[in-house]
């Protein structure tokens, strides 16, 4: 009997050896960013003033979270782990993005260290609120990549950068997986109505007419800043579309004017020199967020397979222990489960 309980205790002890953690967990940082965003969105006039000061009136309030100072909490500094602990330790918030420019929305190209516009201002405000809460200096350090796919890869790994800029589509993909499933993300920062534009007077003034033109003609090129932009509206276009990626909206606009692209796409705002184009909405309002590494627990000690075996052995040991205990109790009460066999004495043969 004692052996069964010893085995059960050993199995339980083995099962507790497994510690499942993600050393690059972004949960704490995403909580801090959400708390900062909610502080900003809960400040009367803040969103309006950011739009007005940058001249970017296209940004819309599209909220997935409700501002309430009593509901959104920053993780305690003493309990910070993962990427948040790294940020607080180094005093740097490393943010991944692409060097692009669009009127009033953002200019990350002219001075990459001090970009201007709506989105750089938004990220700076988030950083300032986090630094203020923790009572320390946190420098916003931007890390630029050639394309949004590389940004998303870097954010997913969580090694070189801490998070993305706050303008990324919640829709879109990470490799073959939807972003919403493969990455963690913040509260929605804003919503933007996306648009296509074509050379003025060309007769393409709606998504349906653009679709028909792309199907009918040999020219299939449509300009996008990055692959994520194409992913967001690809369902509106025929399979034959050949997306072309240029990180500068002015380059795309010039190619549309030169008839090298059938159309260009702006995820927000207006194209450069909008009066030269027929501009029409896609009918899609895209919520924007900051992206984070999604926690992937790594178990030390007992592996998942070992843990499964431990659980099975523990269960069997428990059943056997209870069975033996029941049999012993019945025996001591004089009511044995198994009655002894009484052998009738052999009779002599006559």
C-alpha positions as CSV (number, residue, x, y, z in Angstrom):
1,X,0.0,0.0,0.0
2,X,2.7,2.4,1.0
3,X,4.5,1.8,-2.3
4,X,1.5,3.0,-4.3
5,X,1.3,6.3,-2.4
6,X,5.0,6.7,-2.8
7,X,4.6,6.2,-6.5
8,X,1.8,8.7,-6.6
9,X,3.8,11.3,-4.7
10,X,6.8,10.8,-7.1
11,X,4.5,11.3,-10.1
12,X,3.0,14.4,-8.7
13,X,6.5,15.8,-7.9
14,X,7.7,15.1,-11.4
15,X,4.7,16.8,-12.9
16,X,5.5,20.0,-11.0
17,X,9.0,20.2,-12.4
18,X,7.7,21.7,-15.7
19,X,7.9,25.5,-15.8
20,X,6.3,26.9,-18.9
21,X,7.4,30.4,-19.7
22,X,8.3,32.7,-22.7
23,X,11.4,34.7,-22.0
24,X,10.4,37.1,-24.7
25,X,6.8,37.5,-23.5
26,X,5.2,40.7,-24.8
27,X,2.2,40.4,-22.6
28,X,3.4,43.0,-20.1
29,X,4.5,45.5,-22.8
30,X,1.2,45.1,-24.7
31,X,-0.6,45.8,-21.4
32,X,1.5,48.9,-20.8
33,X,0.9,50.1,-24.4
34,X,-2.9,49.6,-24.1
35,X,-2.9,51.5,-20.8
36,X,-1.1,54.4,-22.5
37,X,-3.4,54.4,-25.5
38,X,-6.5,54.4,-23.3
39,X,-5.0,57.4,-21.3
40,X,-4.6,59.2,-24.6
41,X,-8.0,58.4,-26.0
42,X,-9.6,59.2,-22.7
43,X,-8.0,62.7,-22.7
44,X,-10.5,65.2,-24.0
45,X,-9.5,66.7,-27.3
46,X,-6.3,64.7,-27.7
47,X,-7.3,62.8,-30.8
48,X,-8.7,66.0,-32.4
49,X,-5.6,68.0,-31.6
50,X,-3.3,65.3,-33.0
51,X,-5.2,65.3,-36.3
52,X,-5.4,69.1,-36.5
53,X,-1.7,69.7,-35.6
54,X,-0.5,67.3,-38.3
55,X,-3.2,68.2,-40.8
56,X,-4.3,64.6,-41.0
57,X,-8.1,64.8,-40.8
58,X,-8.6,61.4,-42.4
59,X,-8.0,59.4,-39.2
60,X,-11.2,58.1,-37.7
61,X,-11.9,57.1,-34.1
62,X,-12.5,53.3,-34.4
63,X,-12.3,51.8,-30.9
64,X,-11.9,48.2,-29.9
65,X,-11.3,49.3,-26.3
66,X,-13.1,51.7,-23.9
67,X,-11.1,54.4,-22.2
68,X,-11.5,54.1,-18.4
69,X,-8.6,54.9,-16.1
70,X,-9.9,52.4,-13.5
71,X,-9.8,49.4,-15.9
72,X,-6.5,49.7,-17.8
73,X,-3.5,49.0,-15.6
74,X,0.3,49.1,-16.2
75,X,2.1,46.0,-14.9
76,X,4.1,46.8,-11.7
77,X,7.7,47.5,-12.5
78,X,8.9,45.1,-9.9
79,X,6.9,42.3,-11.5
80,X,7.8,43.1,-15.1
81,X,9.0,40.2,-17.2
82,X,9.9,39.5,-20.8
83,X,10.1,42.4,-23.3
84,X,8.7,44.9,-20.8
85,X,11.5,44.1,-18.4
86,X,14.0,44.6,-21.2
87,X,12.5,48.0,-22.1
88,X,12.6,49.2,-18.5
89,X,16.1,47.8,-18.0
90,X,17.6,49.3,-21.2
91,X,15.5,52.5,-21.2
92,X,14.8,52.0,-24.9
93,X,11.6,51.1,-26.7
94,X,12.7,49.6,-30.1
95,X,9.8,50.0,-32.6
96,X,9.8,48.4,-36.0
97,X,8.5,50.1,-39.2
98,X,9.1,50.9,-42.8
99,X,10.5,54.2,-44.1
100,X,7.5,55.6,-46.0
101,X,5.9,59.0,-46.5
102,X,2.4,60.2,-47.3
103,X,1.1,63.7,-46.8
104,X,0.3,64.5,-43.2
105,X,0.1,60.8,-42.2
106,X,3.8,60.3,-41.8
107,X,7.2,61.2,-43.2
108,X,9.8,58.6,-42.1
109,X,12.1,59.4,-45.0
110,X,13.2,63.0,-44.7
111,X,14.6,62.6,-41.2
112,X,14.4,59.0,-40.1
113,X,15.5,59.9,-36.6
114,X,12.8,62.5,-36.2
115,X,9.9,61.6,-38.4
116,X,6.9,63.8,-38.6
117,X,3.2,63.4,-39.1
118,X,0.2,61.8,-37.4
119,X,1.6,58.3,-36.8
120,X,5.1,59.3,-35.5
121,X,3.3,61.7,-33.1
122,X,1.0,58.9,-32.0
123,X,3.9,56.6,-31.2
124,X,5.8,59.4,-29.4
125,X,2.8,60.1,-27.2
126,X,2.5,56.4,-26.3
127,X,6.1,56.2,-25.3
128,X,5.9,59.4,-23.2
129,X,3.0,58.1,-21.2
130,X,4.7,54.8,-20.5
131,X,7.9,56.7,-19.4
132,X,5.8,59.0,-17.2
133,X,4.1,56.1,-15.5
134,X,7.3,54.2,-14.7
135,X,9.1,57.4,-13.7
136,X,12.1,56.9,-16.0
137,X,13.4,58.0,-19.3
138,X,12.4,55.7,-22.2
139,X,14.0,56.6,-25.6
140,X,11.9,55.7,-28.6
141,X,14.3,54.0,-31.0
142,X,13.0,53.2,-34.5
143,X,14.3,50.2,-36.4
144,X,13.5,50.4,-40.2
145,X,13.0,47.4,-42.5
146,X,12.6,47.3,-46.3
147,X,9.1,45.9,-46.2
148,X,6.2,45.2,-43.9
149,X,6.7,41.5,-44.2
150,X,10.2,41.9,-42.6
151,X,8.7,44.1,-39.9
152,X,6.1,41.5,-39.0
153,X,8.8,38.8,-39.0
154,X,11.0,40.8,-36.6
155,X,8.1,41.6,-34.3
156,X,7.0,37.9,-34.2
157,X,10.5,36.9,-33.1
158,X,10.7,39.6,-30.4
159,X,14.5,39.6,-30.4
160,X,15.6,42.7,-32.4
161,X,12.6,44.9,-31.7
162,X,9.9,45.3,-29.0
163,X,6.9,46.1,-31.0
164,X,5.7,47.6,-34.3
165,X,4.6,51.2,-35.1
166,X,0.9,51.7,-34.3
167,X,-0.3,52.0,-37.9
168,X,-0.3,48.3,-38.9
169,X,-3.4,46.6,-40.3
170,X,-5.1,44.2,-37.9
171,X,-6.0,42.3,-41.1
172,X,-3.2,40.9,-43.3
173,X,-0.9,37.9,-42.9
174,X,2.2,36.7,-41.3
175,X,3.6,34.2,-43.7
176,X,0.8,31.7,-44.2
177,X,-1.1,32.7,-41.0
178,X,-3.5,35.5,-40.4
179,X,-1.9,38.3,-38.3
180,X,-4.8,38.2,-35.8
181,X,-3.9,34.6,-34.9
182,X,-0.1,34.6,-35.2
183,X,0.7,37.9,-33.4
184,X,-0.5,39.8,-30.4
185,X,-1.8,43.3,-30.9
186,X,-2.8,46.5,-29.1
187,X,-6.2,48.3,-28.8
188,X,-7.1,49.9,-32.1
189,X,-5.3,53.2,-32.5
190,X,-7.4,54.6,-35.4
191,X,-9.3,53.6,-38.5
192,X,-8.6,54.7,-42.0
193,X,-10.7,54.5,-45.2
194,X,-8.5,53.2,-48.0
195,X,-8.7,54.4,-51.6
196,X,-7.6,53.6,-55.1
197,X,-6.7,56.3,-57.6
198,X,-6.3,56.3,-61.4
199,X,-5.2,58.8,-64.0
200,X,-7.8,61.5,-64.3
201,X,-10.1,61.2,-67.2
202,X,-9.3,57.5,-67.8
203,X,-12.8,56.3,-67.0
204,X,-11.8,54.2,-64.0
205,X,-13.8,55.8,-61.2
206,X,-14.9,52.8,-59.1
207,X,-13.7,49.5,-57.8
208,X,-15.9,47.6,-60.2
209,X,-14.5,49.5,-63.2
210,X,-11.0,49.0,-62.0
211,X,-11.7,45.2,-61.7
212,X,-13.1,45.1,-65.2
213,X,-10.1,47.0,-66.6
214,X,-7.6,44.6,-64.9
215,X,-9.4,41.6,-66.3
216,X,-9.7,43.0,-69.8
217,X,-6.3,44.6,-70.4
218,X,-2.7,43.2,-70.5
219,X,-1.6,45.9,-68.1
220,X,-2.1,44.5,-64.6
221,X,0.0,46.7,-62.4
222,X,-1.3,48.3,-59.3
223,X,1.0,50.2,-56.9
224,X,1.1,49.6,-53.1
225,X,3.4,50.8,-50.4
226,X,3.8,47.3,-49.0
227,X,2.5,43.8,-49.2
228,X,0.2,44.2,-46.2
229,X,-1.7,46.9,-48.1
230,X,-2.3,44.6,-51.0
231,X,-3.4,41.8,-48.6
232,X,-6.0,44.1,-47.1
233,X,-7.8,44.7,-50.5
234,X,-6.7,41.7,-52.6
235,X,-10.2,40.2,-52.4
236,X,-11.5,43.2,-54.4
237,X,-9.2,42.6,-57.3
238,X,-8.9,39.8,-59.9
239,X,-6.3,37.1,-59.6
240,X,-4.4,38.5,-62.6
241,X,-3.5,41.7,-60.7
242,X,0.3,42.2,-60.4
243,X,0.9,44.3,-57.2
244,X,4.0,46.5,-57.3
245,X,5.6,47.6,-54.1
246,X,7.1,51.1,-53.7
247,X,7.6,52.5,-50.2
248,X,7.1,56.1,-51.5
249,X,3.6,57.1,-52.5
250,X,5.0,59.8,-54.8
251,X,6.8,57.2,-56.9
252,X,3.5,55.2,-57.2
253,X,1.6,58.4,-58.2
254,X,4.2,59.2,-60.9
255,X,3.9,55.7,-62.4
256,X,0.1,56.0,-62.5
257,X,0.4,59.4,-64.3
258,X,2.9,57.8,-66.7
259,X,0.5,55.0,-67.5
260,X,2.9,52.4,-66.1
261,X,0.4,51.4,-63.4
262,X,-3.3,51.1,-63.9
263,X,-3.9,52.4,-60.4
264,X,-2.3,53.2,-57.1
265,X,-3.5,52.6,-53.6
266,X,-3.5,54.7,-50.5
267,X,-4.3,53.0,-47.2
268,X,-5.1,56.4,-45.7
269,X,-5.5,60.0,-46.8
270,X,-5.1,61.2,-50.4
271,X,-2.5,60.5,-53.0
272,X,0.1,63.2,-53.8
273,X,-1.3,65.8,-56.2
274,X,-4.8,64.3,-55.7
275,X,-6.3,66.8,-58.3
276,X,-4.5,64.9,-61.0
277,X,-6.4,61.6,-60.3
278,X,-9.8,60.1,-60.1
279,X,-9.9,59.0,-56.4
280,X,-12.5,56.5,-55.1
281,X,-12.9,54.6,-51.9
282,X,-12.4,50.8,-51.6
283,X,-15.4,50.6,-49.2
284,X,-13.0,49.3,-46.5
285,X,-12.2,51.0,-43.2
286,X,-9.1,49.3,-41.8
287,X,-8.5,49.3,-38.0
288,X,-4.8,50.0,-37.2
289,X,-2.9,48.6,-34.2
290,X,0.6,48.0,-32.9
291,X,1.8,44.5,-33.3
292,X,3.6,42.4,-30.7
293,X,5.3,39.0,-30.3
294,X,2.8,36.4,-29.4
295,X,3.7,34.4,-26.4
296,X,5.0,30.8,-27.1
297,X,5.4,28.9,-23.9
298,X,8.5,26.8,-23.6
299,X,8.4,24.1,-20.9
300,X,11.6,23.3,-19.0
301,X,12.0,20.1,-16.9
302,X,9.2,17.7,-17.9
303,X,8.4,17.8,-21.6
304,X,4.8,17.7,-22.8
305,X,5.2,14.0,-23.8
306,X,6.7,13.1,-20.4
307,X,4.0,15.1,-18.7
308,X,1.4,13.1,-20.5
309,X,3.0,9.8,-19.4
310,X,3.3,11.1,-15.8
311,X,-0.4,12.0,-15.8
312,X,-1.4,8.5,-17.1
313,X,0.9,6.7,-14.6
314,X,-0.4,8.9,-11.8
315,X,-4.0,8.1,-12.7
316,X,-3.3,4.3,-12.9
317,X,-1.4,4.4,-9.6
318,X,-4.3,6.2,-7.9
319,X,-6.9,3.7,-9.1
320,X,-4.7,0.8,-8.0
321,X,-4.1,2.4,-4.6
322,X,-7.8,2.9,-4.0
323,X,-8.6,-0.6,-5.1
324,X,-6.0,-2.2,-2.8
325,X,-7.2,0.0,0.1
326,X,-10.8,-1.1,-0.5
327,X,-9.9,-4.7,-0.6
328,X,-7.9,-4.4,2.7
329,X,-10.8,-2.6,4.4
330,X,-13.2,-5.3,3.4
331,X,-10.9,-8.0,4.6
332,X,-10.6,-6.3,8.0
333,X,-14.3,-6.0,8.3
334,X,-14.7,-9.7,7.8
335,X,-16.4,-9.2,4.5
336,X,-13.8,-10.3,2.0
337,X,-14.5,-9.6,-1.6
338,X,-13.0,-12.9,-2.7
339,X,-14.4,-15.9,-0.6
340,X,-11.8,-18.7,0.2
341,X,-12.3,-21.9,-1.8
342,X,-13.4,-24.8,0.6
343,X,-12.1,-28.0,-0.7
344,X,-14.3,-30.9,0.2
345,X,-12.2,-33.7,1.7
346,X,-11.6,-36.5,-0.7
347,X,-13.8,-39.6,0.1
348,X,-12.2,-43.0,0.0
349,X,-13.2,-45.1,-3.0
350,X,-15.3,-48.2,-2.2
